[in-house]
């Protein structure tokens, strides 16, 4: 119980540090932009490219899972947000876990390009197996630019419409708050 509280505190501290780093990057970008504007630049394109050189890289052709760290409250559960970062591709997503005391709804869904969906993660029992390190596996594959005409359940049953070597996945660790 005490170890879980320490892990949650560490995870929250790392989250705050990442947020602070993101702020520092945006301040750096603002400072660089002001420097470029104050100096005489021969062309507008040069100043624009200099300002863009300090921006954070855009995430595309993947999915984003948030919040990070993912903390599940023992009483209320948590919401896992999934964002489709593909610019013109529908994706089929399924979410799995290695912990039998966790319930996830929905586990399978279709996600249009550049849209966000959510899954609810709850503890089905207050008895937690502390030996099992809990993780969520998000699997997905692309389906093309148009809305698929298949049921999402049939997309994840054999024979699969997309070869398994074209599947993608992300794994995130789950932290628990029993307070």
N, C-alpha and C positions, 0 to 999 in steps of 0.2 A: 504494500500500500504506500509506504514512504518512498520507495524507489519510483513508483509511478508518478508521484507528485513532483519528484526531482526531475524526471524526464519531461514532464509537462512544462515545468518552469524553464528548463533548458530550451525546449522547443519554442516557447513563447519568446524567450530572449533572442534566439536566432531569428525569429520572424521580425522582431523589432529592429534587429541589426540590418536585415535585408531591406526593410522599409527605409531605414535611415540611409543606406547606401544608394537606394533608388533616388531619394531626395538629393543626395550629394551629386549624383550624376546629372539630375535636372538642373541643379544650381551651376554645375560646371558647364553645361550646355548654354545656360543663360549668360554666364560670364564670357564664354567664347564668342557668342553672338554679339555681345556688346563690344568686345575687342575688335571684331571684324567690322562692325558699323563705325567705330571710331577711327579706324585706319582708312586711308583712301585706297579703294580697291579698283582695279582697272575695269572689271566687268561684274555685272550682277551675278552671273553664273558662278564665278569664283567665290564670292561671299556666301552664296547659298550652299555650295558644296562644302565649304569650310564649316558652316554651321551644322550641316547634316552629319559631318564626320564624327561628332561627339555624341550623337543620339544612340540609344540602346538599340540593339538589333531587333527586328520584328520577328515574331514567331509565326511561321506558316507551315503548311503541310504536316500538321500534327494536331493533337488535341491538348488543351490546357485543362488541368485539374486544379481546383481551388476549393477551399482555402488550404494553404500550406503553412504550417503543419496542420494535418487533419486531426482534430481532437473531437472525440465522441463523448458527450455528456451522458452519464449513466442513466439519468432520468429523462432527459429531453431528446437525446440522440443528436444527430448532426445532418447538415445538408451538404452533399458533394456536388459542386458545380462543374459541368463539363462544357467546354467551348470548342466548337468545330472551327479550327483556324485555316481550313482549306478554303480557297477563294471561290471555287466553283464546283465542289464535289460534295455530294451527300455521303454520309458515313453511317454504317451500322455499328452500334456499340453494344457491348455486353460487359457487365461488371460482376466479378467473382471475388470471393474472399476465402481465406483458409481457416477462418474462425467460425465454428458452428453456432456460437451464441449471438452472432450478428445477423440482423435482417436487413436486406437491401431492397428498396422498391423505387422505381422499376429496375430490373436487372438488364433488360434488353430494350433498345429503342433506336429509332432513326433520327438523325440529326442533320438538318439542312445546312448549307454553307454559311459560315459566319454567324451561327446562332448558338445560344446557350441553353442547356437543359440541366435539370437537377435530379438527383437521386437522394432519397432519404435513407439514412443509415441509423439503425436503432439497435440497442441491446435487447435481445429477447429474454434474457435471464440476468439476474444480478450476480450469479455465480460465474466468475470469470476464471478461465484457465490461464494462469499467469505464465505457464511454461510455453504456451504458444505465442509466438511473436505475430501479432495481427497485421495483415497487409491487405490492400485492395489491389486487384488486378483489373485494369481497364483494357479490354481488347477491342480493336476496331479494324475495319477495312473500308476502302472507298467503293462507291457504287455508281459513280458517274454524275453528270451534270443535271439529269432529270430525276424527278421523284421516282423511286423504285415502285414497281407494281406488285411486289411480294409482301407478304406478312413478315414482320420482323422476326417472329419465332421460326418461320421456315428458312430464313437466311442463316440461322445458327444451327440448323439440323443437317445431317448428312443426307445426300451429297451436298456439300457446300457450294454456293454459287461462285465463290472466290477461293482460289487455291490458298492453302494455309501458309505457304511461304510468302504471300502478299499481305498477311495480317501484320498489324502493328500492336504494340502493347506498352503500357506504362504501369509501374508498380509504385504505390505510395504506402508509407507506413501509417498505421493508425495509433494514436495516443488516446488514452482514456482518462476522463476526469470523474472520479468517484465522489467528489466533494459535495 
